[in-house]
Amino acid sequence: MGPGAEKKIRKCAVREGKSLNRFLIDLIEVNVMGKGEGKPREFNDLDELIGSLNKDDVKAIEQSVRKQRKTDPELWK
């Protein structure tokens, strides 16, 4: 992380009255884990695709996702 980013993060932590660690944990929880403010994180980056795919495209995507969701036993030894 560059010194400019670190300085900005420290300023934000001070502004919110939090320790640097608490601020970073909260930042990660909200932006990565979708926590905060009592509502789930909303994803809308694929909204343009809704209704634009044909059946073959949908099948191809579903197959790809299914493959990605399989657990690799070698990784869980």
Rosetta blueprint (number, residue, H / E / L):
1 M L
2 G L
3 P H
4 G H
5 A H
6 E H
7 K H
8 K H
9 I H
10 R H
11 K H
12 C H
13 A H
14 V H
15 R H
16 E L
17 G L
18 K L
19 S L
20 L H
21 N H
22 R H
23 F H
24 L H
25 I H
26 D H
27 L H
28 I H
29 E H
30 V H
31 N H
32 V L
33 M L
34 G L
35 K L
36 G L
37 E L
38 G L
39 K L
40 P L
41 R L
42 E L
43 F L
44 N L
45 D L
46 L L
47 D H
48 E H
49 L H
50 I L
51 G L
52 S L
53 L L
54 N L
55 K H
56 D H
57 D H
58 V H
59 K H
60 A H
61 I H
62 E H
63 Q H
64 S H
65 V H
66 R H
67 K H
68 Q H
69 R L
70 K L
71 T L
72 D L
73 P H
74 E H
75 L H
76 W H
77 K L
